[in-house]
Amino acid sequence: MSTTVDKQELLRLGDWMPTDPSVQQEWLANIVSDAEKEPAELHPVLHEFGQLIESDSVVNDLFTSTFKELPSKRLFSTNQAPKSPPIRHYKHFLQVLNKLLTTAPTWTDAHNRVGVVGMPINAVLDWPLGASSGLTAFLNPAVNGMIKKVLKAWGQFLKSPESATVLNDTSTGWFGQSGLKALTEAANVNGKNYGFDEVYVCDAAEVHYGFKSWDAFFTRKLREGVRPVAGLDDSNVIINPCESKPYKVAHGVGDGEKFDVKGTQYSLQKMLGDDQIAQPFVGGTVYQAALSVLSYHRWHAPVSGKVSKTYVIEGTYYDQNRTNTGGSFLSKLPGSSFFGKDTDPEPADVTATATRAVILIDSDSPKIGQVAFMAVGLAEVSTCEITVKEGDSVSKGSELGMFHYGGSTHCLIFRPEIAFRSLPSQSSDTVPVNEQLAVVS
């Protein structure tokens, strides 16, 4: 049983990667083919990445070793895998990333395989991360800094009008028959039967449904009234801050380096990045849930009160891959649990290593007291945007911020004096944002 908050389990829970590994395999083959057919001058950030690899002897050795190591992996001898790694050397790797920096995520609907490669850069990095040298390379501070720049450059493209071209009605468009069906089903998580444009602020009659960029689509707003706020007149009702699937609940979280509850380790000090902030929550409760690629990606206040502190902790983007589950495609191939037997590093906890935004709210309810909301970005989510300020008064259900693209999870952290009458544990069902999550006795 896993002893960490497992990144890959969270990604699967949120449908960020297709359940059929051949979808990702075919997607990557197409990206590689397009990059080779239409070679383009490297984006400045990738040119800088190449200079780092060529000028830093340690980084150069690691990247050289990575692509020498990959062909010997036993997974390439299986019938389900390609005969050789699709990424052949570090210059080829940069060339493929160069293609991705001007490509928005597309929907997949071909050969009776439906889904989405919701984390494109993560999908490409599956391969170099499959080698022990590659894993070490991406934990290197200089390489991690370059990944941050790459993700920032991709984020800038996703805010451009060019990124909206995938919001079309073709088989690879998000508003094609199967894509729109999946989006609509996710939008009706509360059992209603609304159209997509009845749930979200958009216009089905306009090109791209009126969204000016991929980022505008991803951070789309809900229409007034479609997610009513539960317990508006009851300060002891805590609402769900995100549209998400319950993942873990840990009660009595200790003050040690790590505290294990039913196979899940949380470190409050590492999660919150500050011993003083963490101390009042020692002995309390951590609730964690996962967001879906198809769902709503803004955050709402779980309680009414005053915002006492806000801050963002920068993450190590691919440190979370240090788990025995392996990558999203490779882990589904026989004998390909490459992070286990080959390197067996210490597992990393995504709630303590990924980019995360923390918002502390002093609740109006004396039975609740201070609550910590933590938005956790996984890999591509290099931007967790907080839209409230310290000192702001917030009403239950009001907006706190949003994720700007990529797989994500969130936590609510409560102090030990709270007595809950109800709090959900792991579930395959998504809980609507603003719905009742817990009641305090």
C-alpha positions in Angstrom: 0.0 0.0 0.0 1.3 3.5 -0.9 2.7 5.4 2.0 2.3 8.8 0.4 -0.3 11.1 -1.2 0.1 9.5 -4.6 0.3 11.9 -7.6 -0.5 9.2 -10.2 -3.5 8.0 -8.2 -4.8 11.6 -8.0 -4.3 12.0 -11.7 -6.3 8.8 -12.5 -9.0 9.9 -10.0 -9.3 13.2 -11.9 -9.2 11.6 -15.4 -6.2 13.6 -16.4 -4.8 10.7 -18.4 -6.7 8.2 -20.6 -7.4 4.8 -19.0 -6.3 3.1 -22.3 -2.4 3.6 -22.4 -2.5 3.2 -26.2 -4.3 6.6 -26.4 -1.3 8.3 -24.8 1.1 6.2 -26.8 -0.6 7.2 -30.1 -0.9 10.9 -29.0 2.9 11.0 -28.2 3.8 9.4 -31.5 1.7 12.1 -33.3 3.4 14.9 -31.4 6.9 13.5 -32.1 6.0 13.0 -35.8 4.6 16.6 -36.1 7.8 18.0 -34.4 10.0 16.1 -36.8 8.0 17.0 -39.9 7.8 20.7 -39.1 11.1 21.5 -37.3 11.0 25.0 -35.9 13.5 27.3 -34.2 13.6 26.5 -30.5 11.6 28.8 -28.2 14.1 31.1 -26.3 13.4 29.2 -23.1 14.2 25.9 -24.7 17.3 27.4 -26.3 18.3 28.4 -22.7 17.5 24.8 -21.6 19.8 23.4 -24.2 22.6 25.8 -23.2 22.2 24.5 -19.6 22.5 20.9 -20.7 25.5 21.6 -22.8 27.4 23.9 -20.3 26.7 22.1 -17.0 28.8 19.0 -16.9 26.6 17.3 -14.2 23.4 18.0 -16.1 24.9 17.0 -19.4 26.1 13.6 -17.9 22.6 13.0 -16.5 20.7 13.7 -19.7 23.2 11.8 -21.8 22.9 8.8 -19.4 19.1 9.0 -19.5 18.8 8.4 -23.2 21.5 5.7 -23.1 19.7 4.0 -20.3 16.1 3.9 -21.7 16.5 1.4 -24.5 17.7 -1.2 -22.1 14.5 -1.0 -20.0 12.6 -4.3 -20.0 9.3 -2.5 -20.8 10.4 -2.1 -24.4 10.3 -5.8 -24.9 6.6 -6.0 -24.3 4.1 -6.3 -27.2 2.2 -3.2 -25.9 5.1 -0.9 -25.9 6.9 0.8 -28.8 10.1 -1.0 -29.9 12.2 1.9 -28.7 11.8 5.1 -26.7 9.9 7.8 -28.7 12.3 10.4 -27.3 15.8 9.5 -28.5 18.2 12.2 -27.1 18.1 15.5 -25.3 18.0 17.6 -28.5 15.1 15.5 -29.7 13.5 16.0 -26.3 13.8 19.8 -26.6 12.4 19.6 -30.2 9.3 17.8 -29.0 8.8 20.2 -26.1 9.1 23.0 -28.6 6.1 21.6 -30.5 4.1 21.4 -27.2 4.8 25.0 -26.3 2.5 26.1 -29.1 0.0 23.2 -28.7 -3.1 23.3 -26.5 -4.5 20.0 -25.1 -6.8 18.2 -27.5 -9.6 15.8 -27.0 -9.1 12.3 -28.4 -11.9 10.4 -30.2 -10.5 7.9 -32.6 -10.6 4.1 -33.2 -13.2 3.8 -30.5 -10.8 5.2 -27.9 -12.1 8.3 -26.1 -10.2 10.4 -23.6 -7.7 13.2 -23.1 -4.0 13.5 -22.5 -4.7 16.1 -19.9 -1.1 16.7 -18.9 0.9 16.9 -22.2 4.3 17.9 -20.8 4.0 15.2 -18.1 3.2 12.7 -20.8 6.4 13.5 -22.6 8.5 13.5 -19.4 7.2 10.0 -18.6 10.0 8.7 -20.8 13.2 10.4 -19.4 11.7 10.0 -15.9 11.7 6.3 -16.5 15.5 6.2 -16.2 17.2 6.6 -12.8 19.5 9.3 -14.4 16.4 11.1 -15.7 14.7 11.1 -12.3 17.9 12.6 -10.8 18.2 15.1 -13.6 14.7 16.5 -13.0 15.4 16.8 -9.3 18.4 19.0 -10.1 17.6 22.6 -8.9 18.9 24.1 -12.2 16.7 21.8 -14.3 13.7 22.3 -12.0 14.2 26.1 -12.6 14.2 25.5 -16.3 11.0 23.4 -16.1 9.4 26.4 -14.3 10.3 28.6 -17.2 9.0 26.1 -19.7 5.7 25.8 -17.9 5.4 29.6 -17.7 6.0 29.9 -21.4 3.4 27.3 -22.1 1.0 29.1 -19.8 1.5 32.3 -21.8 0.6 30.4 -25.0 -2.6 29.0 -23.3 -3.7 32.6 -22.7 -3.3 33.5 -26.4 -6.1 33.5 -29.0 -4.2 30.8 -30.9 -4.7 28.3 -28.1 -8.5 28.5 -28.6 -8.4 26.6 -31.9 -8.8 23.3 -30.1 -12.2 24.5 -28.8 -14.0 23.3 -32.0 -16.6 20.6 -32.9 -14.2 18.1 -34.6 -13.3 14.7 -33.2 -10.2 16.2 -31.5 -12.1 19.3 -30.4 -13.5 19.9 -26.9 -16.9 20.7 -28.4 -17.0 17.7 -30.7 -19.7 15.1 -30.1 -17.9 13.0 -27.4 -15.9 15.9 -25.9 -19.0 18.0 -25.3 -20.9 15.0 -24.0 -18.2 14.4 -21.4 -18.0 18.1 -20.4 -21.8 18.2 -20.1 -21.9 15.1 -17.9 -19.3 16.6 -15.7 -21.1 19.9 -15.5 -24.3 18.0 -14.3 -22.5 16.4 -11.3 -25.4 17.5 -9.1 -27.9 15.3 -11.0 -29.4 18.1 -13.1 -29.8 18.0 -16.9 -28.4 21.4 -18.0 -26.6 22.0 -21.3 -22.9 23.0 -21.0 -23.7 26.6 -21.8 -26.4 26.6 -19.1 -23.9 25.7 -16.4 -21.0 27.9 -17.5 -20.7 31.5 -18.7 -20.3 31.1 -22.4 -22.2 31.3 -25.7 -22.7 28.2 -27.8 -23.6 30.4 -30.8 -20.1 32.0 -30.9 -16.9 30.6 -32.3 -15.1 28.6 -29.5 -18.2 29.1 -27.4 -17.0 32.6 -26.8 -13.8 31.6 -25.0 -10.9 33.8 -26.2 -8.2 31.3 -25.1 -7.7 27.8 -23.7 -7.0 29.4 -20.3 -10.4 31.2 -20.5 -12.1 27.9 -21.1 -10.2 26.1 -18.4 -11.0 28.8 -15.8 -14.6 29.2 -17.0 -17.1 30.7 -14.5 -20.3 29.2 -13.3 -23.6 30.8 -14.1 -25.4 32.4 -11.2 -27.4 29.9 -9.1 -26.3 26.6 -10.7 -24.2 25.7 -7.6 -26.3 27.1 -4.7 -24.3 27.6 -1.4 -25.4 25.1 1.3 -26.0 26.3 4.9 -26.0 30.0 4.2 -27.7 30.6 7.5 -25.8 28.0 9.5 -22.1 28.9 10.3 -21.5 25.3 11.4 -22.0 24.0 7.9 -18.7 23.7 5.9 -19.0 23.6 2.1 -16.9 22.0 -0.6 -14.4 24.6 -1.8 -13.8 22.9 -5.2 -15.7 20.6 -7.6 -13.8 17.5 -6.5 -13.8 13.8 -5.6 -13.1 13.0 -1.9 -9.7 11.3 -1.6 -8.4 11.0 2.0 -9.3 12.1 5.5 -6.7 12.1 8.2 -7.8 12.8 11.8 -5.4 13.5 14.7 -2.5 14.7 12.5 0.6 14.7 14.6 3.5 17.1 15.0 6.3 14.7 13.9 8.1 14.9 10.6 5.4 12.7 9.1 2.1 11.3 10.4 0.7 8.2 8.8 -3.1 7.6 8.6 -4.4 4.6 6.7 -1.4 4.5 4.4 -1.3 8.3 3.8 1.5 10.4 5.2 1.0 14.1 5.9 3.5 16.6 7.3 1.8 19.7 8.4 5.0 21.7 8.6 6.0 20.7 5.1 2.5 21.2 3.7 2.1 24.7 5.1 5.8 25.6 4.8 5.9 27.2 8.2 6.2 25.6 11.6 4.4 28.5 13.4 1.4 28.4 11.1 1.3 24.6 11.3 1.5 24.3 15.1 -2.2 25.2 15.9 -3.4 22.5 13.5 -1.4 19.7 15.1 -3.8 17.0 16.2 -6.4 18.3 13.8 -8.0 16.9 10.6 -6.8 17.0 6.9 -9.4 16.5 4.2 -8.1 16.0 0.6 -9.9 15.8 -2.7 -9.0 15.6 -6.4 -10.3 17.8 -9.3 -11.2 16.4 -12.7 -9.8 17.6 -16.0 -13.4 18.1 -17.1 -14.6 20.1 -14.1 -14.7 23.5 -12.7 -11.3 24.8 -11.5 -12.0 27.8 -9.3 -11.9 27.7 -5.5 -14.6 28.9 -3.1 -14.5 29.8 0.6 -15.5 26.8 2.7 -16.7 29.1 5.5 -17.5 32.7 6.1 -14.9 34.8 7.9 -11.8 37.0 7.5 -8.8 36.1 5.4 -5.9 36.2 7.8 -3.0 35.1 5.5 -2.3 34.1 1.9 0.8 32.8 0.3 2.1 30.6 -2.5 4.9 27.9 -2.0 6.9 27.2 -5.2 7.1 23.5 -5.9 9.6 20.9 -7.3 7.5 20.0 -10.3 8.5 16.4 -10.9 9.6 15.4 -7.5 6.2 13.8 -7.0 7.1 11.1 -9.6 9.2 9.4 -6.9 6.5 6.7 -6.3 6.3 3.1 -7.1 3.3 3.6 -9.3 5.4 4.9 -12.2 4.2 7.2 -15.0 0.8 7.5 -16.5 1.6 5.4 -19.7 4.6 3.4 -18.6 3.0 2.3 -15.3 0.3 0.5 -17.3 2.8 -1.7 -19.2 3.8 -5.1 -17.8 6.9 -5.0 -15.6 7.3 -1.2 -16.0 7.2 -0.1 -12.3 10.5 1.6 -13.0 10.7 3.8 -10.0 10.6 0.8 -7.7 13.2 -1.8 -8.5 15.7 0.3 -10.4 16.2 3.3 -8.2 13.9 2.8 -5.2 14.2 6.4 -3.9 12.3 7.7 -0.9 8.7 8.4 -2.0 7.6 12.1 -2.1 4.4 13.5 -0.8 2.6 15.8 -3.4 1.1 17.9 -0.6 4.6 18.9 0.6 6.5 19.1 -2.7 4.2 20.5 -5.4 3.3 24.2 -6.0 0.6 25.1 -3.6 -1.4 28.1 -2.5 -2.4 28.5 1.1 -5.3 30.7 2.4 -6.0 30.9 6.1 -9.6 32.0 7.0 -10.7 32.9 10.6 -14.2 31.5 10.6 -17.2 33.4 11.9 -18.1 30.3 13.8 -16.3 29.9 17.2 -16.8 26.1 16.8 -14.7 26.1 13.7 -12.0 28.7 14.3 -9.3 29.1 11.8 -9.4 26.9 8.6 -6.5 26.4 6.2 -7.4 25.9 2.5 -4.6 24.6 0.4 -4.7 24.3 -3.4 -2.1 21.9 -4.7 -0.9 21.9 -8.3 0.5 18.7 -9.9 3.3 19.0 -12.4 1.9 21.4 -15.1 0.0 23.5 -12.7 2.7 26.1 -12.1 0.2 28.8 -11.4 -2.1 28.7 -8.4 -3.7 32.2 -8.5 -5.1 33.6 -5.2 -7.7 36.3 -5.9 -8.4 37.4 -2.2 -6.1 39.5 0.0 -5.2 39.4 3.6 -7.8 41.3 5.6 -10.6 40.6 3.2 -14.0 39.4 4.6 -15.3 36.4 2.6 -18.8 34.9 2.6 -19.2 31.1 2.3 -19.1 30.2 -1.4 -17.3 33.4 -2.5 -14.4 32.9 -4.9 -10.8 32.5 -3.4 -8.8 31.8 -6.6 -8.2 29.3 -9.3 -5.9 26.8 -11.0 -4.4 27.8 -14.4 -4.3 24.4 -16.1 -3.2 21.0 -15.1 -3.9 18.2 -12.7 -4.8 19.4 -9.2 -5.9 18.5 -5.7 -6.9 20.5 -2.6 -6.8 20.1 1.1 -8.8 21.6 4.0 -6.9 21.6 7.3 -8.9 22.0 10.6 -7.7 22.6 14.2 -8.0 19.7 16.7 -10.9 21.2 18.8 -13.4 20.7 15.9 -15.9 17.9 16.4 -17.4 16.7 13.0 -20.8 15.1 12.6 -19.9 14.2 9.0 -16.9 14.3 6.6 -16.7 12.2 3.5 -13.8 9.8 2.8 -12.5 8.5 -0.6 -15.2 8.3 -3.2 -15.6 7.9 -7.0 -18.3 10.5 -7.0 -17.6 14.2 -7.5 -19.0 16.5 -4.9 -20.3 19.8 -6.4 -18.6 23.0 -5.3 -20.6 24.9 -2.6 -22.4 21.7 -1.5 -22.4 20.7 2.1 -19.1 18.9 2.9 -19.2 18.7 6.7 -21.2 19.8 9.8 -19.6 20.7 13.1 -21.3 19.5 16.2 
